[in-house]
């Protein structure tokens, strides 16, 4: 029984090396890519919230911020799905998400932690809506610290580069 359990856990560990990070990359990549497409096909609304961007991002002209956010979401989303430059794009999208929380999703005002926690939701009912971007931060962190996993171009390129 002990041997069978050990083999089962070993098989799950092996499967996890191949599929765990892939699932994170696909989920995050798709969502960031969709967000980038909305920006690409939409109008720039960053000029309406420029003063809410944290420093130093509030110093960047809104046209440039809009283009940077759009292309980091589009290219970063695709790169995450295929596992190319995963740590670079995960860090970039982590920073982008922090800026989005601070400028778009954080409540305008709150006096107590219970008031702040009313914003920990998916819809904005006057208290912000920072739940989804916080979940994204939690999903990006394993990609930053653990890398893209074995089913990725990064893994393939690293193995090929280390052989030569």
C-alpha positions as CSV (number, residue, x, y, z in Angstrom):
1,X,0.0,0.0,0.0
2,X,2.8,2.4,0.9
3,X,4.6,1.7,-2.4
4,X,1.5,2.2,-4.4
5,X,0.9,5.5,-2.6
6,X,4.5,6.6,-3.2
7,X,4.2,5.8,-6.9
8,X,0.9,7.7,-7.2
9,X,2.5,10.8,-5.6
10,X,5.5,10.4,-7.9
11,X,3.3,10.2,-10.9
12,X,1.4,13.3,-9.8
13,X,4.6,15.2,-9.1
14,X,5.9,14.3,-12.6
15,X,2.5,15.3,-14.2
16,X,2.7,18.6,-12.2
17,X,6.1,19.4,-13.7
18,X,4.5,19.3,-17.1
19,X,1.0,20.6,-16.6
20,X,0.8,22.9,-13.5
21,X,2.6,25.9,-14.9
22,X,1.1,25.3,-18.3
23,X,-2.4,25.7,-16.9
24,X,-1.4,29.0,-15.2
25,X,0.2,30.3,-18.3
26,X,-2.8,29.5,-20.5
27,X,-5.3,31.0,-18.2
28,X,-3.3,34.2,-17.5
29,X,-2.1,34.5,-21.1
30,X,-5.6,34.3,-22.5
31,X,-7.0,36.8,-20.1
32,X,-4.2,39.3,-20.6
33,X,-4.4,38.9,-24.4
34,X,-8.2,39.5,-24.3
35,X,-7.6,42.7,-22.2
36,X,-4.9,43.8,-24.7
37,X,-7.4,43.2,-27.6
38,X,-10.0,45.4,-25.9
39,X,-7.5,48.2,-25.6
40,X,-6.2,47.7,-29.1
41,X,-9.8,47.9,-30.5
42,X,-11.0,50.5,-28.0
43,X,-10.4,54.2,-27.2
44,X,-7.7,55.4,-24.8
45,X,-9.3,56.1,-21.5
46,X,-6.0,56.4,-19.6
47,X,-6.1,60.2,-20.0
48,X,-9.2,60.2,-17.7
49,X,-7.3,58.4,-14.9
50,X,-3.7,59.6,-15.4
51,X,-3.6,61.4,-12.0
52,X,-4.5,58.1,-10.3
53,X,-1.5,56.2,-11.7
54,X,1.2,55.7,-9.0
55,X,4.6,57.3,-9.4
56,X,6.5,57.1,-11.7
57,X,3.8,55.9,-14.1
58,X,1.8,59.2,-13.6
59,X,4.7,61.0,-15.4
60,X,4.4,59.0,-18.6
61,X,2.0,60.5,-21.2
62,X,-1.3,58.6,-21.3
63,X,-0.8,57.8,-25.0
64,X,2.4,56.1,-24.3
65,X,1.0,54.3,-21.2
66,X,-1.9,53.1,-23.3
67,X,0.3,51.7,-26.0
68,X,2.6,50.1,-23.5
69,X,-0.3,48.4,-21.6
70,X,-1.9,47.3,-24.8
71,X,1.3,45.7,-26.3
72,X,2.5,44.2,-23.0
73,X,-0.9,42.6,-22.6
74,X,-1.0,41.3,-26.2
75,X,2.6,40.2,-26.5
76,X,2.8,39.1,-22.9
77,X,-0.4,37.1,-23.2
78,X,0.9,35.2,-26.2
79,X,4.3,34.7,-24.7
80,X,2.8,33.2,-21.6
81,X,0.7,30.7,-23.6
82,X,3.8,29.4,-25.4
83,X,6.1,29.9,-22.5
84,X,8.6,32.3,-24.1
85,X,10.4,34.9,-21.9
86,X,8.0,33.8,-19.2
87,X,9.7,35.4,-16.2
88,X,10.2,38.7,-18.1
89,X,6.6,38.9,-19.1
90,X,5.3,37.7,-15.8
91,X,7.2,40.4,-14.0
92,X,6.0,43.0,-16.5
93,X,2.4,41.9,-16.2
94,X,2.8,41.8,-12.4
95,X,3.8,45.5,-12.4
96,X,1.1,46.3,-14.9
97,X,-1.5,44.6,-12.6
98,X,-0.2,46.5,-9.6
99,X,-0.7,49.8,-11.5
100,X,-4.1,48.7,-12.6
101,X,-5.1,47.9,-9.0
102,X,-3.8,51.3,-7.8
103,X,-5.4,53.4,-10.5
104,X,-8.6,51.5,-11.5
105,X,-9.6,48.8,-9.1
106,X,-8.7,50.2,-5.6
107,X,-11.6,52.0,-3.7
108,X,-11.5,55.8,-3.9
109,X,-11.7,56.0,-0.1
110,X,-11.9,53.7,2.9
111,X,-11.5,54.2,6.6
112,X,-11.5,50.7,8.0
113,X,-10.3,47.3,6.9
114,X,-13.9,46.1,6.7
115,X,-14.6,49.0,4.3
116,X,-11.5,48.1,2.2
117,X,-12.6,44.4,2.1
118,X,-15.9,45.4,0.5
119,X,-13.8,46.1,-2.6
120,X,-12.5,42.6,-2.6
121,X,-15.0,41.5,-5.2
122,X,-15.5,41.1,-8.9
123,X,-18.0,43.9,-9.4
124,X,-17.6,47.5,-8.4
125,X,-20.4,48.5,-6.0
126,X,-18.8,51.8,-5.0
127,X,-16.0,50.1,-3.1
128,X,-13.5,49.1,-5.9
129,X,-13.2,45.7,-7.4
130,X,-9.7,44.4,-6.8
131,X,-10.3,40.7,-6.3
132,X,-9.5,39.5,-9.9
133,X,-6.3,41.5,-10.2
134,X,-5.1,40.2,-6.8
135,X,-5.8,36.7,-8.0
136,X,-3.7,37.4,-11.1
137,X,-0.8,38.6,-8.9
138,X,-1.1,35.3,-7.0
139,X,-1.1,33.4,-10.2
140,X,1.9,35.3,-11.7
141,X,4.0,34.8,-8.6
142,X,4.7,31.0,-9.2
143,X,5.6,31.8,-12.8
144,X,8.1,34.5,-11.7
145,X,9.6,32.3,-9.0
146,X,9.2,28.9,-10.4
147,X,9.5,29.5,-14.1
148,X,7.4,28.4,-17.0
149,X,7.4,24.6,-16.4
150,X,8.5,21.9,-18.8
151,X,5.9,22.4,-21.5
152,X,7.3,25.7,-22.6
153,X,9.6,27.2,-25.2
154,X,11.8,28.6,-22.4
155,X,12.4,25.0,-21.1
156,X,13.2,23.7,-24.6
157,X,15.5,26.6,-25.4
158,X,17.3,26.4,-22.1
159,X,17.9,22.6,-22.5
160,X,19.1,23.2,-26.1
161,X,21.4,26.1,-25.1
162,X,22.9,24.2,-22.1
163,X,23.8,21.3,-24.4
164,X,25.9,23.4,-26.7
